[in-house]
């Protein structure tokens, strides 16, 4: 029997962040059009460390950085990565996925984000040479990757609202530890990341929640919801903190 998945929407909810206002409608679409029932809880980044995130079936780290708590955002990524919880990180969530991986997997504890720590010694996340706020752009997906299977195409046009991304100098270290970069723009800049060996851990620099007019779900959101429901159906739940 398919179960309802408990999903933590980690981010500092605001009516001024367009992606946040899209979420309730997308959850309705997932249930009505795809039979994927999500019981979603908003968790502020300043509440994330005090919340038992491991008892959720999915964690979606949402846009809206700089977050009230960088530590809370990184905690959400770490729990999902270590506990096998389905994870989707979009825009700021993508950036903090890379940041957590650099710190906790690659052994770079001083890895920083130039937005929240502009004077940091090791900025892994840096200002883009050209801001993508309000832009659309093509993304090419690596053949055979989870991203390509999820999207169902090799090339897609996506919407952005960001100004920060990965410093490519750290690509070799992140890749060597199992993070795959499976989506790139036409200039070769990283746009999608996924983790080998994890049931579903995907980050996108673009915001799939802004695709279309909100009456249909982007494939990566649908895939995340499917992974969360699969976990809910297979894991004995003890409750959610």
Steps between C-alpha positions, in 0.01 A plus 500: 500500500635843407550721802497872549855633517603748768712769340695780671503825303812655645525872443403834647146526368411835353212629285762702313683189372312387193613140523356478853159617383501234226553205736142446633358489148769258383423267791137500386611421144713209620203350682231567239692430180758243610356330807796611713380608843737723699445617856722808491642683802678832474819501708692826535874469464529628857282205610664230290764388750237455771272297270537126451533524123600134470139403566381673187480319168620799303683827557472787254748778568334799339622828353517813712864536601672649683322279750433601857720206599768368267571228756136390486503480121820295503354275769204424274734393220712288731202313646362422155841387374584282799155355567393429143210747514381619159646847442445780255694825523402786268691826448630578851434136589728391215773736618481369857499140379840569343618689807406220741664242277819703480516537877384162626602260223795665328667612824485876435359631829568862405306476172282810483225680313595843367149636559498432875877516556651735239836510677530125548831330428355224280193613302368185331178680404577826321320777315416404142674699230150584372205501738218262405230685693186488287671316214426183306766276350561167333632207704658194340475178703764228509398183312404217734485723808216507752434854383455393138272211600300733722457775243442256215697722262863588435442874495260727684436872550477602866427808710747656742500755777853485633833678498733239653642168388791258535862608460615250237837466672326262743342277237775235513478459879123482510491257207769279651281445805194387304306815416406496132442814297245391246351824366686791339412816313633576153817650649569186703394648834361256757121500533410153639668274756411152625657260747605150400370225727220707655133414435431856384721797575481766229576870487415751228627856477183586311158507667276221362216625719475803269449294183184578308199655670490267800228271366750221421799368692853511366636144455769542767240600760288203401803271527582638845141441614508146360822427690347634822184291458712193425689556824175551691369171365811304601611652830331430834410842638529586868364854466634848420649741750 
